[in-house]
Amino acid sequence: MNVSDEITPVDGRPKRLAYLHVTEQWLLRRFGLLLRETFPGAIAILHVGSSVVRQDWRDVDVRIVLTHDDYEMLATVADVKPLNVALSLWGQRFTQLPIDCQVQAKRDNDHEAGQPARSIGGLPR
């Protein structure tokens, strides 16, 4: 199934898998692959948030999910908040989308379990 394909829920109305144009999705997936190269130990690289579920989305949320140990190791050598800003700016320049990119430990990402998410880094969700 292509990312831009529609699925039909039980009520019979078409529901989109994401509310981005096909070229925006392509660019987002390419950005995800670059993030995978940058963070080879990542558990997941996910497109989450409003642009997955709503047509009137504000930004495109990207999460880089690391193991607890990898996140703690990263936090000892880099301040994660400015790193998130830098990754967001990189994504914005690369995709021309309002990217909000955050590195998270798996435990911090677990609160989003059950929320719609799409893998964009070639890794399973």
N, C-alpha and C positions, 0 to 999 in steps of 0.2 A: 504494500500500500504506500503510495506517495504521501509525503507530509501534507500536501495541499489537498488531498482527497477529502471528501466529506463522508461522514458516517451517519447512519440513520438510527436514532434512538428509538426506544419502544413506542413513543407517541407518534412516530412516523414523520416528524419534521426533521429536515436535514440539520446537522450540527457540525460546524467546522472543527477541525482538529487544532487550528490556531488561527488567529486573526491578523496574520501578516500576509502580504502579497507574496507570491511564489518567488520572486527575485529577492525579496527581503529574507525569506526563509533560507534561500540558497546562501546568501551572504552570512546569515547567522550561523548556519551549519559550518561554513568555512572558518568563521571566527572560532567556533567550538573546537574544530580540529587543530587550530593554532594553539588554543588553550591546552588541549591534550598534549601537544608537543612541549609546551611550557611547563606543564604539571603532569609528567608521565606517571606519577603515583596516584593520581586522582581516582577516586572510586566512581565518580560520576561528574559530568558537566551537563547541566540542565537549563532548559528554558522553562521558567516558571512564571506565575503571576498573571496579571490581568490580560496581557496580550495573548495568552493561551486560551482564555475563557470569555473575553468580552471584546466586542467590536470597538468600544470607546476606550481602549487602553491608553495609559499615560506614558508608560515606559516599558522597556523590554528587560525583564529580570533574568539574569544569568547567574547560576550558582556553580561554583567549583567545589565539590565535596571531597574532603580529604579525611583520612583516618585521624583519630584523635592524636596519635603520636606524630604523624606528619604535620598536622596543624600546629601542635605545640613546638615542634622543631622549627617550623617556619616563623612562628611568633618570637622565637629567641633571636632570629637574625634580621627580622623586618617588622616594622610596625604595620599591622595588617590593615588598619583603616586607610592610611595613605596608599597602600598597595591596591586596595579596592578602588580607590579613586583613579589611580593610574591605569588599572585594567579596564575600568569603565570608559575612560577617555580613549584608550586604544580601541575598544570595541566601537565607540561612537565614530571615531575617524574611519575605521575599517568598513563598518556597515552602513554608516550614515543614519543609524537608528539611535534613539535615546536609551542607550544601554546603561543598566545599573548592574554592575558585575561585583559579586562578593565571593570571597573565599570563606568556606565554612567547614568546621569539623562535622563529622557525621552526626554526632550527638546533637549539634545545633540545627542540623537539617532535618532531624527526625520529627520535629514538630510540624513539618510540612508534609509528612507522610499522608497519603490519601488525597493530597491536593493534585490537580492536574499538572503534569510535568512532561517535557519532551527532552529526550537525550539529544544533544547537539554535538557531542564530542566523539561519537562513534563508540561510546561505552553504554552498556545496558543501564537502565534506570535503577 
